[in-house]
């Protein structure tokens, strides 16, 4: 391949548009700045990746301001322009260009791999890597094999450092030998995308955050080959370190990854939830985090786990046939993970029991619910007594390190025992280590709004700094579903029907504002989140904050900020 074509491939690897360059006037202005100031300015060009759960961009030219990938691509173009300006700017901007990397298609994955085999010294520049391909999808396997067939002969792998390059060169040799059938024979090379991803991770020895897109249905198998490769990488470097401990340290991969983002395939999710979906959607679907325990085991620095679109099940597969109630798990597969964030999850309270059981070091547990009425909550038992695997039991026995709890559901009617006795988290007042809490009123008081007569301060942890209360009760679900079709008359009717409830809620908050300080000396902020705004407002008549002026003033006298907002 001609040198010009290879350079264009490398540009595509970086996701850049080489037509954008700095003007001479811009460069002259930058040249006049002190080096340390210039370095600080360039730091602002490091792109911020979209949040977990975003689909990859389809067409770069159609991206508009405000879209998740717009600023990302523009920042990369700016850095690439500086790389072309001069050697000085190349030295400053190129490490920043590789700081945050996003793999968005099969060609870019393979070209990034090629760049690293040619320049292993680029690998330590990367701190964030996201792969927006489900490596076991048929289309990804097919396109990756085609990319290998087209581009493999353009590789020019270096020989050093041997600890990195020896296994890479062996793998490339195997691919070359099988090149005639690589693109044509089905089934024999389905693991190629996983193999390439594992080799990319070998080079990124200072990687801190890794987003991995994973399957959300059983039609696409889990990443068994990737698990095996990561374990082999760990063993390979451990053996090297035993023979040459001084030489292994600068080149050990996987050791600095502190944040792992498991992203359930958002494109398949959109398909499942779309009106034109013509496939048979599984009754329960979502990514299965419990199956990624081999990955957790290979990441010794892992402290933060974010998951989007999980299937709700968090049982320990190693011990699923053993009792979790006789002294707990002897092999908690989430050990060492301190912060767990679940986005778009169908985990029920019983599932959170298993999370806390298997994550004894957990300090943050956050969950936003996915609306799915089909998930299996298990046998609810007697609602007046806590289920043996209720969340309240887990908070009592397995949450001694918890500092931040933020959980919610759409509906737990009939399954209150999975929360706790009478559907309440009675353990909260005894959790002296909890500092931030976001909780639904239904989970605090049980299923009956009449229970608002109980002083709120008696139901909460004593050392809270921030408290968020979500105004939600299970029977509100029907109202929530109908609300979109309401007209002005229906909204006003609902507002009038809620007069007694508003009075009870205001009384509860006012009393809390008056008597919380003796029990909760550290409290600084209280937020009320309203999911059905027409309980509290009349359009063009009564704003949502109208009822809370006295409550806000009472909190203000104690130095606490009180806010009301809509979800």
C-alpha positions in Angstrom: 0.0 0.0 0.0 1.3 3.5 -0.9 2.4 5.7 2.0 -0.3 8.2 1.3 -3.0 5.6 1.6 -1.5 4.3 4.9 -1.6 7.8 6.3 -5.2 8.2 5.3 -6.0 4.9 7.0 -4.3 6.2 10.2 -6.4 9.3 10.0 -9.5 7.1 9.8 -8.1 5.2 12.8 -8.1 8.4 14.8 -11.6 9.4 13.6 -10.4 12.7 12.1 -11.0 15.1 9.2 -7.6 16.2 7.9 -9.2 19.1 5.9 -9.4 21.2 9.1 -6.2 23.0 10.0 -5.2 26.0 12.1 -4.7 29.3 10.3 -1.3 31.0 10.3 -2.7 33.8 12.5 -4.0 31.3 15.1 -0.6 29.6 15.2 1.2 32.9 15.6 -0.9 33.7 18.6 -0.4 30.3 20.1 3.4 30.5 19.6 3.6 33.6 21.7 2.2 31.8 24.8 4.4 30.3 27.5 4.7 26.5 27.2 2.9 25.7 30.4 -0.1 28.0 29.5 -0.2 26.5 26.0 -0.3 23.0 27.6 -3.2 24.0 29.8 -5.1 25.4 26.9 -4.7 22.2 24.9 -6.0 20.2 27.8 -9.4 21.7 27.0 -9.3 20.0 23.6 -9.3 16.6 25.2 -12.7 15.2 24.1 -15.3 14.2 26.7 -17.0 11.0 25.7 -20.8 10.7 25.7 -22.5 9.1 28.7 -22.9 5.4 28.9 -25.8 4.0 26.8 -25.4 6.3 23.8 -25.4 4.8 20.3 -22.4 5.5 18.1 -22.8 8.2 15.5 -24.1 7.2 12.1 -22.9 10.1 9.9 -20.3 12.6 11.1 -21.3 15.2 8.6 -24.9 15.3 10.0 -23.9 15.8 13.6 -25.3 19.1 15.0 -24.4 21.0 18.2 -25.9 19.5 21.2 -25.6 15.9 20.0 -23.5 13.6 22.2 -20.8 13.0 19.6 -20.6 16.5 18.2 -18.1 18.1 20.6 -16.1 14.8 20.7 -15.4 14.8 17.0 -14.7 18.6 16.9 -12.2 18.4 19.7 -10.4 15.6 17.9 -10.3 17.6 14.7 -8.7 20.5 16.6 -6.0 18.3 18.1 -5.3 16.7 14.7 -4.9 20.1 13.1 -2.3 21.1 15.7 -0.5 17.8 15.0 -0.1 18.9 11.4 1.0 22.5 12.2 4.6 21.9 13.4 6.9 19.6 15.4 6.3 21.6 18.5 2.6 21.3 18.3 2.9 17.6 17.3 4.8 16.9 20.5 2.2 18.7 22.6 -1.1 17.6 20.9 -0.4 14.0 19.8 -0.4 12.5 23.3 -3.7 14.4 23.9 -5.1 13.0 20.7 -4.7 9.5 22.0 -5.8 10.3 25.6 -9.5 9.5 24.8 -10.1 6.9 22.2 -13.5 5.6 20.8 -13.8 2.6 18.5 -16.9 3.2 16.4 -16.5 0.7 13.6 -14.6 -2.5 12.6 -12.1 -0.7 10.4 -11.1 1.8 13.1 -10.6 -1.0 15.6 -8.3 -2.9 13.3 -6.4 0.3 12.2 -6.0 1.3 15.9 -4.5 -2.1 16.5 -2.2 -1.6 13.5 -1.0 1.8 14.7 -0.1 0.3 18.1 1.9 -2.6 16.6 3.8 0.0 14.5 4.2 2.5 17.5 3.8 0.7 20.8 5.0 3.9 22.5 1.6 5.5 21.7 -0.2 3.0 23.9 0.6 4.6 27.3 -0.9 7.9 26.2 -4.5 6.5 26.3 -6.4 6.9 29.6 -10.0 6.3 28.3 -11.0 3.7 25.7 -14.6 2.9 24.6 -15.6 0.2 22.1 -19.0 0.7 20.6 -19.1 -2.6 18.9 -20.8 -5.8 20.3 -17.9 -8.1 19.5 -20.1 -11.2 19.1 -22.7 -9.8 16.8 -22.8 -11.5 13.4 -22.3 -8.2 11.5 -19.3 -7.2 13.7 -17.7 -10.5 13.2 -18.2 -10.4 9.4 -17.0 -6.8 9.0 -13.9 -7.4 11.2 -12.9 -10.4 9.2 -13.3 -8.4 6.0 -11.1 -5.6 7.5 -8.4 -8.2 8.4 -8.5 -9.5 4.9 -8.0 -6.1 3.4 -5.5 -4.5 5.9 -3.5 -7.3 7.4 -0.7 -7.2 4.8 -0.2 -3.5 5.6 1.1 -4.3 9.1 4.7 -3.4 10.0 5.0 -4.7 13.5 8.1 -3.7 15.4 10.1 -6.2 17.5 10.4 -4.3 20.8 9.5 -4.4 23.6 9.6 -8.2 23.4 7.1 -8.7 26.2 4.4 -6.9 24.1 5.4 -7.8 20.6 6.3 -11.5 20.7 2.7 -12.6 21.3 1.4 -10.0 18.8 3.8 -11.1 16.0 2.8 -14.7 16.6 -0.9 -13.9 16.3 -0.3 -11.8 13.2 1.6 -14.8 11.7 -1.4 -17.1 12.3 -3.7 -14.6 10.7 -1.5 -14.3 7.6 -1.4 -18.1 7.3 -5.2 -18.2 7.4 -5.8 -15.2 5.3 -7.3 -17.1 2.3 -10.2 -18.5 4.4 -10.4 -15.7 7.0 -13.1 -13.8 5.0 -15.0 -16.7 3.6 -15.4 -19.6 6.1 -18.2 -19.1 8.6 -17.7 -20.1 12.3 -13.9 -20.7 12.3 -12.9 -17.1 13.1 -15.8 -15.8 15.1 -13.4 -14.8 18.0 -11.3 -12.5 15.9 -12.9 -9.2 17.2 -12.3 -10.4 20.8 -8.7 -11.3 20.1 -8.0 -7.9 18.5 -9.6 -6.1 21.4 -7.5 -8.1 23.9 -4.3 -7.2 22.0 -5.3 -3.5 22.0 -5.6 -3.6 25.8 -2.1 -5.1 26.0 -0.7 -1.9 24.6 -2.7 0.5 26.7 -0.6 0.1 29.9 -1.9 3.3 31.5 -5.6 2.9 30.7 -7.9 4.0 33.5 -11.4 3.8 32.1 -12.7 1.1 29.7 -16.2 1.1 28.1 -17.0 -2.3 26.7 -20.2 -2.8 24.7 -21.8 -6.2 25.5 -24.7 -8.4 24.3 -28.2 -7.9 25.8 -29.8 -11.2 24.6 -28.8 -14.8 24.4 -28.7 -14.7 20.5 -25.2 -13.1 20.9 -22.9 -15.2 23.1 -20.9 -13.7 25.9 -17.2 -12.7 25.6 -15.7 -16.1 26.6 -12.7 -15.7 24.3 -12.0 -12.2 25.6 -12.1 -13.6 29.2 -9.5 -16.2 28.3 -7.3 -13.7 26.5 -7.3 -11.3 29.4 -6.4 -14.0 31.9 -3.6 -15.1 29.5 -2.3 -11.6 29.3 -2.3 -11.3 33.1 -0.4 -14.6 33.4 2.0 -13.7 30.6 3.1 -10.5 32.4 3.1 -12.1 35.8 5.5 -14.8 34.5 7.7 -12.1 32.9 7.7 -10.1 36.2 8.9 -13.2 38.1 11.8 -13.6 35.7 12.6 -9.9 35.3 10.7 -7.8 38.0 12.5 -4.5 37.1 11.7 -4.8 33.4 8.0 -5.7 33.7 6.7 -2.8 35.7 6.6 -0.1 33.0 4.7 -2.5 30.6 2.1 -4.2 32.7 -1.4 -3.7 31.2 -4.8 -4.0 33.0 -3.2 -2.8 36.3 -4.5 0.8 36.2 -8.1 0.3 35.0 -10.2 1.7 37.9 -13.5 2.3 36.0 -15.2 -0.3 33.9 -18.4 0.6 31.9 -20.4 -2.3 30.7 -22.7 -0.9 28.0 -25.7 -3.0 26.9 -25.9 -2.9 23.1 -27.9 0.4 22.6 -28.6 -0.3 19.0 -30.3 -3.6 19.8 -32.1 -1.9 22.7 -33.5 0.7 20.3 -34.6 -2.1 18.0 -36.4 -4.0 20.8 -38.2 -0.9 22.0 -39.0 0.4 18.5 -42.5 0.1 17.0 -41.1 -1.6 13.8 -39.4 -4.5 15.7 -40.4 -7.7 13.9 -38.2 -10.1 15.9 -39.1 -12.2 18.8 -38.1 -10.2 21.8 -37.0 -12.3 24.8 -39.3 -12.1 27.9 -36.3 -11.0 30.0 -33.3 -9.4 28.4 -30.4 -7.2 29.3 -26.6 -7.7 29.8 -25.6 -10.2 32.4 -23.0 -8.6 34.7 -22.5 -11.7 36.7 -20.9 -13.4 33.7 -18.2 -10.8 33.6 -16.6 -11.8 36.9 -13.5 -13.1 34.9 -13.0 -9.5 33.7 -13.3 -8.1 37.3 -10.8 -10.6 38.4 -8.2 -9.4 35.8 -8.5 -5.7 36.9 -6.9 -5.4 40.3 -7.4 -1.6 40.5 -11.1 -1.7 39.6 -13.2 0.4 42.0 -16.1 1.7 39.9 -18.5 -0.4 37.8 -21.2 1.3 35.6 -23.7 -0.9 33.9 -26.4 0.1 31.4 -29.4 -2.1 30.6 -28.7 -5.1 32.8 -31.1 -8.0 33.2 -31.5 -7.5 36.9 -29.9 -10.8 38.0 -26.8 -10.4 40.2 -26.4 -13.8 41.8 -22.9 -15.2 42.2 -22.6 -17.9 39.5 -19.7 -19.5 41.3 -21.9 -20.2 44.3 -25.4 -20.1 42.9 -26.0 -23.7 44.1 -24.8 -22.8 47.6 -26.6 -21.0 50.4 -26.0 -17.2 50.5 -27.7 -17.1 53.9 -25.3 -19.2 55.9 -22.6 -16.7 56.6 -22.6 -15.1 53.2 -20.6 -15.7 50.1 -17.1 -17.0 50.4 -16.2 -15.7 47.0 -17.8 -12.3 46.5 -17.2 -11.6 42.8 -17.6 -7.8 43.2 -15.0 -7.5 46.0 -13.0 -4.4 45.8 -15.6 -2.5 43.8 -16.6 0.6 45.8 -19.0 2.4 43.4 -21.8 0.6 41.4 -24.0 2.6 39.1 -26.9 0.8 37.3 -28.5 2.7 34.4 -31.8 1.6 32.9 -31.9 -1.4 35.2 -34.7 -3.9 36.0 -33.0 -5.0 39.2 -35.6 -5.5 41.9 -34.9 -5.1 45.7 -34.0 -8.8 45.9 -31.4 -8.3 43.2 -29.8 -5.4 45.2 -29.5 -7.8 48.1 -27.2 -9.9 45.9 -25.2 -6.9 44.8 -24.5 -5.9 48.4 -23.8 -9.5 49.4 -21.2 -9.8 46.6 -19.7 -6.2 47.0 -18.6 -6.0 50.6 -16.6 -2.8 49.9 -19.5 -1.0 48.2 -19.7 2.7 49.1 -22.1 3.9 46.3 -25.1 2.1 45.0 -27.1 3.9 42.4 -29.9 2.6 40.2 -32.3 4.2 37.7 -35.1 1.8 36.8 -36.1 0.5 33.4 -39.9 0.1 32.9 -40.4 -3.6 32.3 -43.3 -5.3 33.8 -42.1 -8.8 32.7 -39.0 -9.2 34.9 -39.1 -11.9 37.6 -39.1 -10.6 41.1 -39.3 -14.1 42.6 -41.7 -15.3 45.3 -42.9 -12.2 47.2 -43.9 -14.1 50.4 -45.9 -12.3 53.1 -45.7 -8.5 52.6 -45.8 -7.8 56.3 -42.5 -9.6 56.9 -39.2 -9.1 55.2 -38.2 -11.7 52.7 -34.9 -13.5 53.6 -33.2 -11.8 50.7 -34.9 -8.4 51.1 -33.0 -5.2 50.5 -33.5 -4.2 54.1 -31.8 -7.4 55.2 -28.8 -6.6 53.0 -28.5 -3.0 54.3 -28.4 -4.4 57.8 -25.9 -7.2 57.2 -23.8 -6.3 54.2 -23.7 -2.5 53.8 -21.4 -1.4 56.5 -19.3 0.7 54.0 -22.2 2.3 52.1 -22.0 6.1 51.9 -24.4 6.9 49.0 -27.7 5.1 48.3 -29.8 6.2 45.3 -32.5 3.7 44.2 -36.0 3.8 42.7 -38.6 1.6 41.1 -41.8 2.2 39.1 -43.8 -0.5 40.9 -43.3 -2.9 43.8 -47.0 -3.5 44.6 -47.5 -7.0 45.9 -43.7 -7.4 46.3 -43.2 -5.1 49.3 -41.6 -7.9 51.3 -38.6 -7.8 48.9 -38.0 -4.2 50.2 -38.5 -5.1 53.9 -41.2 -5.6 56.5 -44.4 -3.7 55.4 -42.4 -2.5 52.3 -40.1 -0.2 54.3 -36.4 0.2 54.8 -36.4 0.1 58.5 -32.6 -0.3 58.7 -32.0 3.3 57.5 -32.0 5.0 60.9 -29.2 2.7 62.0 -26.9 3.4 59.0 -24.7 6.0 60.6 -22.2 5.9 57.7 -24.7 7.0 55.0 -24.1 10.5 53.8 -26.2 10.8 50.7 -29.7 9.3 50.2 -32.2 9.4 47.3 -35.2 7.5 48.3 -38.9 7.2 47.3 -41.5 8.1 49.9 -43.1 4.7 49.3 -39.9 3.0 50.4 -39.6 5.1 53.5 -43.2 4.9 54.7 -44.6 1.8 53.2 -47.5 1.6 50.8 -50.0 3.8 52.6 -49.7 7.6 52.3 -51.5 7.9 55.7 -48.2 6.9 57.2 -46.9 10.4 56.5 -48.0 11.1 60.1 -44.7 9.4 61.2 -42.0 12.0 61.8 -39.6 11.9 58.8 -36.5 12.4 61.0 -37.2 9.1 62.7 -36.9 7.2 59.4 -33.6 8.6 58.2 -29.9 8.0 58.8 -28.5 10.5 61.4 -25.4 11.7 59.4 -26.9 12.6 56.1 -25.4 15.6 54.3 -27.8 15.5 51.3 -31.3 14.0 51.1 -33.5 13.6 48.0 -37.1 12.5 48.5 -39.0 11.2 45.5 -42.7 11.8 45.7 -43.9 8.4 44.5 -46.3 5.7 45.6 -46.9 2.4 43.8 -50.6 3.2 43.1 -49.5 6.3 41.2 -48.3 4.2 38.3 -51.7 4.2 36.5 -51.9 8.0 36.9 -48.4 8.4 35.5 -49.2 6.3 32.5 -52.4 8.3 31.7 -50.9 11.7 32.4 -49.5 12.2 28.9 -53.1 12.3 27.5 -54.6 14.7 30.0 -56.1 17.9 29.0 -56.5 21.1 31.2 -59.8 19.8 32.7 -58.3 16.5 33.8 -55.2 18.1 35.2 -57.3 20.5 37.3 -59.4 17.7 38.5 -56.4 15.7 39.6 -55.0 18.7 41.4 -58.3 19.2 43.4 -58.4 15.5 44.3 -54.9 15.7 45.9 -55.7 18.4 48.4 -55.6 16.2 51.4 -52.4 14.5 50.3 -50.7 17.9 49.7 -51.7 19.0 53.2 -50.2 15.8 54.8 -47.0 16.0 52.8 -46.5 19.7 53.6 -47.1 19.0 57.3 -44.6 16.2 57.2 -41.9 18.4 55.5 -42.6 21.3 57.8 -42.2 19.2 60.9 -39.0 17.7 59.5 -37.7 21.2 58.9 -38.3 22.2 62.5 -37.0 19.1 64.4 -34.3 17.5 62.1 -31.2 19.4 63.5 -30.9 17.6 66.8 -30.9 14.2 65.1 -29.2 15.2 61.8 -26.5 17.9 62.5 -24.7 17.5 59.1 -27.7 18.0 56.8 -27.0 20.7 54.2 -29.5 20.1 51.3 -33.0 18.6 50.9 -34.5 18.1 47.4 -38.1 16.9 46.7 -38.5 15.3 43.2 -42.0 15.3 41.9 -42.9 12.7 39.2 -46.5 13.8 38.8 -46.3 17.6 38.6 -50.1 18.1 38.5 -50.3 17.0 42.1 -48.6 20.3 43.0 -49.3 22.7 40.1 -51.9 24.2 37.9 -50.6 25.3 34.5 -50.6 29.1 34.2 -52.0 29.4 37.7 -50.1 27.7 40.5 -46.4 27.0 40.0 -44.9 23.9 41.5 -43.0 25.7 44.2 -46.0 27.7 45.5 -46.9 25.2 48.3 -43.3 25.0 49.6 -42.4 28.6 50.5 -42.9 28.1 54.2 -41.0 24.8 54.1 -38.2 26.5 52.3 -38.1 29.3 54.8 -38.1 26.8 57.7 -35.1 25.0 56.3 -33.4 28.2 55.6 -33.5 29.2 59.2 -31.5 26.1 60.0 -29.0 26.8 57.2 -30.3 24.0 54.9 -31.1 24.5 51.2 -34.5 23.2 50.2 -35.4 22.7 46.5 -38.4 21.2 44.5 -38.0 19.9 41.0 -39.7 17.6 38.4 -38.2 14.3 37.4 
